[in-house]
Amino acid sequence: MGQAILELADQLRQQHFNESTVRRLLGVPDLVRQPYFPVEETCEAARWINFWFRHQPQSRQGAWVDALLELGLLQRQGSLVRALCTLTPCADVFLLAEADLQPDSRLYALARLAPPGPALHLHCGAGLLPLLRGGTCHDPNPRALAFSELNARLNGRPFQPSQAAAPQVTVCLPFPIPARGQLPQNPDLRPYLEKVEPGGSLTVACSLVAPLELENHAFEQFDYARASAAEYAACLADLPRLVAAFGPENGRQAYAGEVTRRLDELEAAGIDHIYDSILVIHKASGSRRRQSIAYPLPEPIVRQRWAEEPLPQQHPYNEAALRELLDLPEVLFTPDQIPGLLHRLRHNRSPLANQARYWLLQPKKAMLFPCLGQLFFTDPMFGEKTDQVYWLGPDSLALARCVPRQPCGRSLDLCTGSGVQAVLNARHSQESWAVDINPRAVHFARLNARFNRQKITVKTGNLYQPVDGSFDLITANPPFVPTPEAGLQLFRPGGASGEEITAEIIRQLPTRLNENGLLALVSQCPIIEGSDALERVHGWLGHAPGWGLLQLRFGALSRAGLIASHTHDHQKWEASYRRLKIQGAHLAVTLVKRLPPGQPEFRRILDLEMPRASISAAVALACLA
């Protein structure tokens, strides 16, 4: 049995089935539990992915096949075999596991943050930590221990069952889902601390709902994820189950009621947030330290943060106030968050809460969003009308906060939507023009200009067609979703590559942008294998001299995440993305400056944290050659 399993590991290594290859082929940043798409490439590593992750029946030979068939981990289907478990590469090891034992973000975080060296690993699951760190293991689930032993054989490592105590101990505790009528609590860590020898340490992945109290222990607490009480309550109420049981309308009503009941319980107990944390507890008296960290992905991007400009708030209904009121990083939310947010606002009798409930969470005809001291009406979020006017999403906010706000003559906003960029441009332009192909958007842009007491000229038409002359500033938030199908809402489809409209805007800059003029365009810039984003921009300009190019990137979506954010027809979109070699996308603001003669050209890409206020001055400096 052991030799047969080692044969499988040898095959996997010879055929380059490793973590970096698998992440590249799947287009994901981490191999945490998620629905994977089939891989269409023809290499052997791709066939292994489809075999282990998609459970596609294949012809597989070797003594390991008979061994796993005997264990019930493979199933014969005629001359083929089908995997009944998942095999995941992680670092330099492989992990066989059933669905409920597969690694999740907690286990990955623990594996990356636990102190180095062998340890006693409690609740070890399928045995990932013993493989990566060495040491002994224990799990109350006999099936988990059986997989731990199997994975030790697969990777040629010793399998060591638990000992009474050890200098170092690790434990990964499950996400707390209390029974109905009960409240979440901090885990009782005393049974695990008893396994730690004097002077040793315990490393725990767990959720905390209150400050940790441990007498005679020093500890470090690393918070890598946080959920508000509303988000936690939404996790506890099973929306799909309720919709399946009671139908769409009654199911959603039942869901809202369940979330409200859970929130009442959490509020009564004084629980505002649930933290996913890694605790490193030392069995000795000493200092206690707590800090927030970014989730440690395998290939972290180091992002810089630029100084944000203070903005005098003209209205109580502003971005900062609403973010604090709703406890959200942006004034944006998903449908399943609405019951929890409504509950939060009903317990707040302030005028701001009443306005937020009316304009954001219970909209009938329009929503009202704040942006840089102005207010903008849009169609309600999540609508399905083809001519829907886009709300202020992360792309709208990123562009508004990045445009250099310097006095200029003529400005033009293409694909204006609600008119947000044109209204903001009007504050520092002698003439502000706006264009949209959607007549409904034109009406909204005119309304928002009057509402904010700004003068703009709005035209209906396709890009530059309805306007004459050239401009000192051009802003654009064009449709940019890479999609293989037509018939989507007007603000979404950017052609198969997502860059058809973007390319057309940039191609006409030589006749539309004045000397020293600037284009600022936001998009989900596709990550295309073998292609550089700014080289594509330079190509649309005809590779002509005299241009400065700067791209500001605010995080990335994997291919799977990009598809999931726009469609349920995963198979058709996945095939199109693979054909075009689209690996994912960056939320990016691309700036193109027309340089005067003799000024040196530049081409830069910068990774930044998403700003929460204007960074106009910093961007203006970055656009200087």
ZAMARPA-426737 format. One line per 8 residues: number of its first residue (from 1); for each residue x, y, z of C-alpha. Coordinates in nm, 4 decimals, padded with zeros to 6 digits. Layout:
<vokes>
NUM = X Y Z  ... .
</vokes>
This chain:
<vokes>
1 = 00.0000 00.0000 00.0000  00.2678 00.2530 00.1031  00.4823 00.1937 -00.2069  00.1801 00.2231 -00.4343  00.0858 00.5601 -00.2843  00.4418 00.6872 -00.3243  00.4139 00.5946 -00.6926  00.1239 00.8424 -00.7221 .
9 = 00.3314 01.1225 -00.5673  00.6172 01.0499 -00.8089  00.3790 01.0729 -01.1077  00.2362 01.4024 -00.9841  00.5793 01.5595 -00.9403  00.7055 01.4362 -01.2776  00.3995 01.5862 -01.4482  00.4370 01.9262 -01.2738 .
17 = 00.1244 01.8997 -01.0605  00.2385 02.1567 -00.8020  00.0799 02.4515 -00.6256  00.2050 02.7289 -00.8551  00.1094 02.5387 -01.1732  -00.2357 02.4525 -01.0414  -00.3068 02.8090 -00.9290  -00.1958 02.9388 -01.2703 .
25 = -00.4100 02.6919 -01.4651  -00.7155 02.7545 -01.2475  -00.6623 03.1310 -01.2409  -00.6978 03.1557 -00.8610  -00.4729 03.3177 -00.5966  -00.5187 03.0384 -00.3417  -00.6432 02.6786 -00.3380  -00.9070 02.7356 -00.0716 .
33 = -01.2392 02.5494 -00.1040  -01.4283 02.6922 -00.4021  -01.6036 02.5763 -00.7201  -01.3374 02.5230 -00.9859  -01.3865 02.5422 -01.3612  -01.2602 02.2638 -01.5895  -00.9175 02.3304 -01.7386  -00.9088 02.3017 -02.1177 .
41 = -00.5316 02.3031 -02.1674  -00.3837 01.9731 -02.2826  -00.0878 01.9372 -02.0444  -00.0858 01.6505 -01.7958  -00.1125 01.8872 -01.4984  -00.4418 02.0159 -01.6446  -00.5726 01.6595 -01.6760  -00.4840 01.5961 -01.3117 .
49 = -00.6767 01.9118 -01.2099  -00.9862 01.7930 -01.3939  -00.9460 01.4474 -01.2383  -00.8972 01.5597 -00.8761  -01.0899 01.8904 -00.8603  -01.3645 01.8366 -01.1201  -01.3886 01.4570 -01.0708  -01.3882 01.3890 -01.4444 .
57 = -01.3611 01.0119 -01.5177  -01.0280 00.9336 -01.6840  -00.8119 00.6410 -01.7800  -00.5534 00.6094 -01.5033  -00.3069 00.3258 -01.4526  -00.0793 00.2108 -01.1743  -00.0741 00.0297 -00.8430  -00.1984 00.3489 -00.6727 .
65 = -00.5307 00.3150 -00.8598  -00.5943 -00.0270 -00.7021  -00.4874 00.1039 -00.3607  -00.7283 00.4015 -00.3701  -01.0078 00.1858 -00.5128  -00.9641 -00.0458 -00.2149  -00.9894 00.2540 00.0206  -01.3078 00.3788 -00.1511 .
73 = -01.1423 00.7000 -00.2751  -01.1801 00.6081 -00.6439  -01.4721 00.4567 -00.8306  -01.4688 00.2480 -01.1496  -01.6844 00.3651 -01.4382  -01.6304 00.1091 -01.7139  -01.2685 00.1326 -01.8230  -01.2300 00.4690 -01.6453 .
81 = -01.1871 00.5725 -01.2840  -01.3396 00.8713 -01.1049  -01.2012 01.0458 -00.7950  -01.4301 01.0575 -00.4920  -01.1963 01.2875 -00.3009  -00.9747 01.5877 -00.3757  -00.5965 01.5938 -00.3993  -00.4503 01.9420 -00.3405 .
89 = -00.0851 02.0430 -00.3823  00.0369 02.2765 -00.1074  00.3982 02.3951 -00.0907  00.5952 02.0715 -00.1512  00.3300 01.8251 -00.0306  00.0032 01.6712 -00.1552  -00.3142 01.6449 00.0492  -00.5833 01.3824 -00.0167 .
97 = -00.9097 01.4766 00.1526  -01.2846 01.4385 00.1433  -01.4897 01.7558 00.0957  -01.5343 01.8354 00.4660  -01.1615 01.7890 00.5355  -01.0257 02.0090 00.2567  -00.8106 02.3081 00.3639  -00.9912 02.6389 00.4190 .
105 = -00.8637 02.9924 00.4762  -00.8270 02.9272 00.8519  -00.5984 02.6316 00.8004  -00.3891 02.8157 00.5395  -00.3566 03.1165 00.7728  -00.2502 02.8883 01.0585  00.0029 02.7078 00.8375  00.1621 03.0391 00.7382 .
113 = 00.1640 03.2114 01.0776  00.2421 02.9313 01.3243  00.5955 02.9415 01.4699  00.8382 02.7156 01.2827  00.9293 02.3729 01.4081  00.7550 02.0457 01.4964  00.4414 02.0613 01.7107  00.1484 01.8627 01.8403 .
121 = -00.1325 01.9390 01.5927  -00.4814 01.9064 01.7415  -00.7900 01.8898 01.5171  -00.5392 01.8161 01.2422  -00.8002 01.7329 00.9751  -00.6423 01.5543 00.6812  -00.2952 01.6291 00.8188  -00.1739 01.9370 00.6314 .
129 = 00.0052 02.0936 00.9299  00.1969 01.7770 01.0289  00.3147 01.7515 00.6670  00.4308 02.1138 00.6489  00.5591 02.1598 01.0040  00.6423 01.8115 01.1274  00.5427 01.6699 01.4629  00.2535 01.4616 01.5938 .
137 = -00.1199 01.4866 01.5290  -00.4569 01.4177 01.6847  -00.8186 01.4557 01.5760  -01.1392 01.3358 01.7450  -01.2643 01.2316 01.3992  -01.1240 00.8826 01.3156  -01.1754 00.9509 00.9449  -00.9507 01.2578 00.9708 .
145 = -00.6766 01.0559 01.1396  -00.7039 00.7913 00.8687  -00.6480 01.0608 00.6034  -00.3582 01.2028 00.8044  -00.1883 00.8643 00.8029  -00.2618 00.8166 00.4331  -00.1189 01.1613 00.3488  00.1933 01.0879 00.5514 .
153 = 00.2487 00.7775 00.3341  00.1702 00.9712 00.0155  00.4399 01.2259 00.0971  00.6953 00.9833 00.2421  00.6682 01.1372 00.5897  00.6410 00.9559 00.9255  00.2947 00.9350 01.0804  00.3092 01.0044 01.4530 .
161 = -00.0068 00.9859 01.6652  -00.0468 01.2362 01.9455  00.1538 01.2560 02.2648  00.0396 01.3811 02.6039  00.2048 01.7241 02.5795  00.4505 01.9167 02.3630  00.6486 02.2428 02.3659  00.4429 02.3684 02.0708 .
169 = 00.0774 02.2931 01.9978  -00.1471 02.4077 01.7103  -00.5241 02.3817 01.6734  -00.7644 02.4953 01.4004  -01.1144 02.5486 01.5441  -01.4255 02.5491 01.3220  -01.6307 02.8578 01.2354  -01.8757 02.9108 01.5243 .
177 = -02.2353 02.8360 01.4216  -02.4341 02.8341 01.7474  -02.7620 02.6487 01.7750  -03.0830 02.8445 01.7387  -03.1380 03.0608 02.0453  -02.7723 03.0435 02.1507  -02.5015 03.3091 02.1140  -02.1467 03.2738 01.9773 .
185 = -01.8770 03.2782 02.2430  -01.5011 03.2882 02.2553  -01.3648 02.9326 02.2470  -01.2550 02.7683 02.5694  -00.8795 02.7326 02.5186  -00.7999 02.5682 02.8540  -00.8135 02.2072 02.7241  -00.5618 02.2957 02.4549 .
193 = -00.3326 02.4899 02.6881  -00.3124 02.1802 02.9076  -00.1347 02.0087 02.6180  00.1430 02.2730 02.6204  00.4544 02.2108 02.8279  00.5713 02.4921 03.0606  00.7423 02.7650 02.8588  00.5846 02.6418 02.5352 .
201 = 00.3276 02.8011 02.3032  -00.0171 02.7298 02.1609  -00.1115 02.8621 01.8145  -00.4867 02.8750 01.7453  -00.6979 02.9654 01.4429  -01.0390 03.0685 01.5749  -01.3158 03.3293 01.5829  -01.3433 03.5799 01.8664 .
209 = -01.6467 03.7821 01.9672  -01.4950 03.9611 02.2687  -01.1489 04.0668 02.3948  -00.9460 03.7639 02.4937  -00.8901 03.7148 02.8676  -00.6077 03.4798 02.9678  -00.4457 03.5038 03.3084  -00.0734 03.4310 03.3416 .
217 = -00.0248 03.4039 02.9662  00.1390 03.6286 02.7097  -00.0161 03.6226 02.3645  -00.0094 03.7782 02.0208  -00.3396 03.8157 01.8353  -00.3389 03.8552 01.4549  -00.6807 03.9531 01.3161  -00.6865 03.8660 00.9458 .
225 = -01.0622 03.8938 00.8792  -01.3544 04.0745 01.0411  -01.7283 04.0369 00.9995  -01.9850 04.2818 01.1320  -02.2748 04.1469 01.3374  -02.4965 04.1950 01.0291  -02.2590 03.9914 00.8094  -02.2320 03.7194 01.0725 .
233 = -02.6103 03.6986 01.1084  -02.6421 03.6728 00.7300  -02.4059 03.3693 00.7411  -02.6154 03.1998 01.0086  -02.9426 03.2371 00.8128  -02.9444 02.9969 00.5169  -03.1023 03.1958 00.2321  -03.0856 02.9220 -00.0377 .
241 = -03.2474 02.6674 00.1960  -03.5292 02.9052 00.2884  -03.5940 03.0018 -00.0745  -03.6006 02.6337 -00.1727  -03.8411 02.5553 00.1102  -04.0819 02.8510 00.0833  -04.0318 02.9989 -00.2651  -03.8501 03.3221 -00.3637 .
249 = -04.0759 03.5810 -00.1969  -04.1700 03.3952 00.1231  -03.8182 03.2548 00.1529  -03.6630 03.6017 00.1455  -03.9131 03.7218 00.4056  -03.8229 03.4254 00.6264  -03.4521 03.5019 00.5708  -03.4988 03.8677 00.6728 .
257 = -03.6852 03.7557 00.9838  -03.4135 03.5060 01.0787  -03.1369 03.7654 01.0310  -03.3302 04.0188 01.2402  -03.3811 03.7665 01.5203  -03.0115 03.6752 01.5235  -02.9131 04.0429 01.5249  -03.1431 04.1154 01.8193 .
265 = -02.9645 03.8394 02.0126  -02.6174 03.9679 01.9192  -02.7093 04.3265 02.0035  -02.8482 04.2237 02.3440  -02.5183 04.0490 02.4151  -02.3126 04.3511 02.3032  -02.1482 04.1660 02.0124  -02.0607 04.4088 01.7308 .
273 = -01.8022 04.2116 01.5338  -01.6650 03.8613 01.4859  -01.2889 03.8394 01.4238  -01.1064 03.5557 01.2501  -00.7754 03.5491 01.4326  -00.4532 03.3606 01.4806  -00.3494 03.3489 01.8469  00.0066 03.2688 01.9507 .
281 = -00.0207 03.2067 02.3267  00.2921 03.1651 02.5399  00.2616 02.9712 02.8624  00.4323 03.2408 03.0630  00.3421 03.5837 03.1977  00.4271 03.8750 02.9727  00.2947 04.1317 02.7284  -00.0137 04.1039 02.5076 .
289 = -00.0206 04.2394 02.1553  -00.3014 04.2633 01.9002  -00.2752 04.3728 01.5379  -00.4662 04.3511 01.2111  -00.2942 04.1898 00.9142  -00.3834 04.1267 00.5526  -00.4778 03.7678 00.4756  -00.1411 03.6122 00.3832 .
297 = -00.1872 03.5010 00.0232  00.0971 03.2976 -00.1290  00.2077 03.5844 -00.3533  00.1183 03.9075 -00.1714  00.1288 04.2327 -00.3652  00.2961 04.5089 -00.1673  00.0688 04.8083 -00.2078  00.1501 05.1632 -00.1090 .
305 = -00.0975 05.4130 00.0285  -00.0977 05.7715 -00.0917  -00.1899 06.0685 00.1250  -00.5613 06.1450 00.1077  -00.6889 06.5016 00.0908  -00.9298 06.6207 00.3616  -01.2605 06.7247 00.2117  -01.4987 06.9734 00.3729 .
313 = -01.8345 06.7918 00.3882  -02.1141 07.0024 00.2429  -02.3897 06.7679 00.3619  -02.4421 06.5493 00.6717  -02.5257 06.2753 00.4173  -02.1628 06.2108 00.3127  -01.9317 05.9176 00.2462  -01.7475 05.9156 00.5791 .
321 = -02.0653 05.9484 00.7869  -02.2479 05.6744 00.5948  -01.9509 05.4357 00.6109  -01.9412 05.4762 00.9883  -02.3199 05.4445 01.0203  -02.3390 05.1264 00.8114  -02.0045 04.9831 00.9319  -01.8995 04.9220 00.5708 .
329 = -01.5687 04.9973 00.3949  -01.7702 05.1644 00.1155  -02.1319 05.2735 00.0753  -02.1904 04.9494 -00.1176  -02.3470 04.6196 -00.0191  -02.4890 04.2927 -00.1495  -02.8551 04.1825 -00.1326  -02.7974 03.9408 00.1546 .
337 = -02.6590 04.2274 00.3680  -02.9738 04.4384 00.3384  -03.1763 04.2770 00.6255  -02.8874 04.3255 00.8675  -02.8254 04.6844 00.7572  -03.1951 04.7695 00.7886  -03.1952 04.6233 01.1397  -02.8954 04.8408 01.2269 .
345 = -03.0667 05.1561 01.0993  -03.4003 05.0864 01.2696  -03.2158 05.0931 01.6022  -03.0678 05.4333 01.5136  -03.3218 05.7163 01.5208  -03.0914 05.9845 01.3788  -03.1892 06.1884 01.0695  -02.8902 06.0387 00.8866 .
353 = -03.0139 05.6831 00.9560  -03.3595 05.7761 00.8278  -03.2110 05.9204 00.5082  -02.9863 05.6165 00.4567  -03.2766 05.3766 00.5055  -03.4930 05.5728 00.2596  -03.2359 05.6348 -00.0160  -03.0087 05.3306 00.0069 .
361 = -03.1852 05.0324 00.1568  -03.5511 05.0756 00.0614  -03.5321 05.2512 -00.2764  -03.8348 05.2492 -00.5037  -03.7368 05.4702 -00.7946  -03.3818 05.5900 -00.7292  -03.0853 05.5718 -00.4922  -02.8814 05.8656 -00.3670 .
369 = -02.5030 05.8268 -00.3326  -02.2511 06.0768 -00.1896  -01.9202 06.1365 -00.3686  -01.6562 06.3997 -00.2886  -01.9036 06.6411 -00.1342  -02.1708 06.6031 -00.4061  -02.4835 06.3854 -00.4189  -02.5929 06.1677 -00.7121 .
377 = -02.9188 05.9971 -00.8035  -02.8961 05.6603 -00.9821  -03.1279 05.3736 -01.0624  -03.1633 05.1208 -00.7757  -02.8856 04.8642 -00.7443  -02.9453 04.5080 -00.8645  -03.2062 04.6152 -01.1241  -03.2412 04.4236 -01.4492 .
385 = -03.3547 04.6912 -01.6984  -03.1378 04.6991 -02.0102  -03.1108 05.0803 -01.9917  -03.0413 05.0852 -01.6163  -02.8248 05.3758 -01.5034  -02.5235 05.2447 -01.3133  -02.4966 05.3174 -00.9426  -02.1715 05.4430 -00.7902 .
393 = -01.9633 05.1255 -00.7723  -01.5971 05.0790 -00.6752  -01.4922 05.1763 -01.0288  -01.6874 05.5060 -01.0150  -01.5358 05.5897 -00.6758  -01.1805 05.4970 -00.7785  -01.1972 05.7229 -01.0849  -01.3537 06.0146 -00.8956 .
401 = -01.0847 05.9970 -00.6254  -00.7911 05.9704 -00.8680  -00.8622 06.2394 -01.1327  -00.6209 06.5338 -01.0926  -00.8439 06.8292 -01.0027  -00.6535 07.1104 -01.1739  -00.8168 07.4099 -01.3464  -00.8670 07.3427 -01.7172 .
409 = -01.0548 07.4748 -02.0194  -01.2733 07.2005 -02.1647  -01.3446 06.8633 -02.0031  -01.5352 06.5659 -02.1443  -01.6839 06.2662 -01.9647  -01.7547 05.9661 -02.1893  -02.0038 05.6935 -02.0924  -02.1193 05.9360 -01.8254 .
417 = -02.3985 05.7250 -01.6707  -02.5315 05.9233 -01.3742  -02.2999 06.2127 -01.4686  -02.0876 06.1779 -01.1558  -01.7540 06.2428 -01.3279  -01.8899 06.5297 -01.5419  -02.0338 06.7063 -01.2351  -01.7034 06.6695 -01.0499 .
425 = -01.5130 06.7902 -01.3583  -01.7369 07.0985 -01.3790  -01.5998 07.2238 -01.0466  -01.2611 07.2943 -01.2090  -01.3421 07.3255 -01.5828  -01.4581 07.6252 -01.7804  -01.6746 07.3903 -01.9905  -01.7861 07.0424 -01.8829 .
433 = -01.9286 06.8094 -02.1480  -02.0769 06.4618 -02.1047  -02.1854 06.1903 -02.3483  -02.3762 05.8624 -02.3117  -02.5377 05.6315 -02.5648  -02.8224 05.5616 -02.3166  -03.0974 05.8334 -02.3231  -03.1973 05.7405 -01.9676 .
441 = -02.8430 05.8118 -01.8483  -02.8535 06.1510 -02.0204  -03.1658 06.2423 -01.8194  -02.9992 06.1353 -01.4927  -02.6818 06.3317 -01.5740  -02.8829 06.6494 -01.6370  -03.0801 06.5960 -01.3152  -02.7618 06.5470 -01.1109 .
449 = -02.6008 06.8569 -01.2611  -02.9001 07.0714 -01.1614  -02.9208 06.9057 -00.8176  -02.5528 06.9840 -00.7492  -02.5745 07.3337 -00.9033  -02.3137 07.2627 -01.1681  -02.3351 07.3505 -01.5361  -02.2650 07.0665 -01.7788 .
457 = -02.3669 07.0011 -02.1378  -02.4924 06.6449 -02.1906  -02.5300 06.4823 -02.5331  -02.6774 06.1513 -02.6446  -02.4484 05.9538 -02.8742  -02.1631 05.7105 -02.9187  -01.8368 05.8240 -02.7579  -01.6939 06.1337 -02.9327 .
465 = -01.9548 06.1436 -03.2124  -02.1880 06.4149 -03.0706  -01.9116 06.6610 -02.9632  -01.6668 06.8736 -03.1616  -01.3135 06.9820 -03.0907  -01.0521 06.8705 -02.8415  -01.0291 06.8736 -02.4634  -00.7877 06.9308 -02.1766 .
473 = -00.9355 06.6527 -01.9617  -01.1228 06.3410 -02.0687  -01.2686 06.1019 -01.8127  -01.4339 05.7699 -01.8945  -01.5959 05.4792 -01.7155  -01.6785 05.2684 -02.0222  -01.8455 04.9259 -02.0297  -01.5554 04.6906 -01.9600 .
481 = -01.6893 04.3450 -01.8730  -01.5247 04.0797 -02.0958  -01.8310 03.8931 -02.2205  -01.8989 03.6476 -02.5037  -02.2695 03.7351 -02.5185  -02.4909 04.0270 -02.6139  -02.8114 04.1519 -02.4516  -02.6598 04.2591 -02.1187 .
489 = -02.7301 04.5948 -01.9570  -02.5782 04.8788 -02.1585  -02.3251 04.9734 -01.8916  -02.1675 04.6235 -01.8773  -02.0372 04.4589 -02.2001  -01.6962 04.5654 -02.3292  -01.6770 04.2987 -02.6005  -01.5162 03.9567 -02.5752 .
497 = -01.1897 04.1001 -02.4370  -01.3532 04.3742 -02.2287  -01.1359 04.6357 -02.4019  -01.3204 04.7113 -02.7272  -01.4687 05.0421 -02.6074  -01.1576 05.1314 -02.4060  -00.9426 05.0828 -02.7174  -01.1701 05.3022 -02.9300 .
505 = -01.1577 05.5843 -02.6725  -00.7772 05.5767 -02.6674  -00.7349 05.5460 -03.0463  -00.9010 05.8851 -03.0964  -00.6888 06.0703 -02.8397  -00.4444 06.2116 -03.0994  -00.7284 06.4282 -03.2395  -00.9275 06.4761 -02.9185 .
513 = -00.6748 06.5496 -02.6426  -00.4927 06.8825 -02.6235  -00.1228 06.9167 -02.5525  -00.0639 06.8622 -02.1780  -00.4131 06.7133 -02.1679  -00.5000 06.4020 -01.9693  -00.7268 06.0997 -02.0117  -00.8346 05.9210 -01.6904 .
521 = -01.0173 05.5935 -01.7587  -01.1303 05.3260 -01.5144  -01.1835 04.9592 -01.6011  -01.1446 04.6034 -01.4870  -00.8243 04.5818 -01.6873  -00.7920 04.2199 -01.8037  -00.4813 04.0241 -01.7082  -00.3938 03.8562 -02.0389 .
529 = -00.1238 03.5906 -02.0547  00.1781 03.7181 -02.2476  00.0401 04.0726 -02.2825  00.1365 04.3932 -02.1008  -00.1497 04.6336 -02.0211  00.0372 04.9552 -02.1005  00.1883 04.8050 -02.4143  -00.1687 04.7484 -02.5359 .
537 = -00.2473 05.1164 -02.4632  00.0652 05.2245 -02.6534  -00.0464 05.0072 -02.9447  -00.3896 05.1759 -02.9552  -00.2029 05.5078 -02.9815  -00.0240 05.3696 -03.2888  00.3048 05.3313 -03.0948  00.3490 05.7055 -03.1517 .
545 = 00.5923 05.9088 -02.9363  00.4835 06.1896 -02.7059  00.2683 06.0069 -02.4525  00.3015 05.9384 -02.0806  00.1245 05.6298 -01.9459  00.0416 05.5555 -01.5817  -00.1796 05.2790 -01.4443  -00.2979 05.2713 -01.0833 .
553 = -00.4130 04.9241 -00.9775  -00.6360 04.8536 -00.6785  -00.6291 04.4773 -00.6304  -00.7097 04.1894 -00.8628  -00.9783 03.9310 -00.9326  -00.8938 03.5778 -01.0407  -01.0536 03.4445 -01.3580  -01.3011 03.2457 -01.1478 .
561 = -01.3849 03.5505 -00.9367  -01.4218 03.7728 -01.2436  -01.6672 03.5325 -01.4079  -01.8643 03.4732 -01.0875  -01.9091 03.8492 -01.0362  -02.0866 03.8915 -01.3701  -02.2702 03.5749 -01.4761  -02.4137 03.2373 -01.3809 .
569 = -02.3314 03.0943 -01.7267  -01.9824 02.9939 -01.6130  -01.9093 02.7390 -01.8844  -01.9607 02.9705 -02.1835  -01.7656 03.2568 -02.0271  -01.4872 03.0285 -01.9083  -01.4362 02.8940 -02.2612  -01.4193 03.2490 -02.4005 .
577 = -01.1720 03.3655 -02.1343  -00.9460 03.0671 -02.1956  -00.9496 03.1270 -02.5702  -00.8429 03.4892 -02.5132  -00.5952 03.3887 -02.2355  -00.7687 03.6124 -01.9789  -00.6340 03.5131 -01.6349  -00.8298 03.7690 -01.4311 .
585 = -00.8523 04.1473 -01.3999  -00.7238 04.4448 -01.2022  -00.9506 04.7293 -01.0980  -00.7387 05.0025 -01.2558  -00.7370 05.3708 -01.3396  -00.5332 05.4268 -01.6554  -00.3993 05.7774 -01.7171  -00.2731 05.8883 -02.0597 .
593 = -00.1015 06.2261 -02.0821  -00.0263 06.4058 -02.4081  00.3225 06.5447 -02.3534  00.4544 06.8708 -02.4994  00.7538 06.8449 -02.7358  01.0774 06.7611 -02.5582  00.9166 06.6323 -02.2377  01.0415 06.2803 -02.1575 .
601 = 00.7936 05.9957 -02.1915  00.7046 05.7707 -01.8988  00.5326 05.4388 -01.8462  00.4566 05.3211 -01.4920  00.2265 05.0754 -01.3130  00.1640 05.1273 -00.9405  -00.0213 04.9005 -00.6967  -00.2139 05.1038 -00.4401 .
609 = -00.4599 05.0552 -00.1607  -00.8085 05.1676 -00.2571  -00.8338 05.5313 -00.1413  -01.1199 05.6408 00.0833  -01.0924 06.0074 -00.0212  -00.9401 06.2091 -00.3032  -00.5728 06.1480 -00.3892  -00.5866 06.4025 -00.6724 .
617 = -00.2693 06.5908 -00.5803  -00.0600 06.2726 -00.5511  -00.1842 06.1465 -00.8893  -00.1060 06.4831 -01.0505  00.2532 06.4569 -00.9253  00.2798 06.0980 -01.0535  00.1736 06.2168 -01.4017  00.4730 06.4492 -01.4229 .
625 = 00.7531 06.3065 -01.6362 .
</vokes>
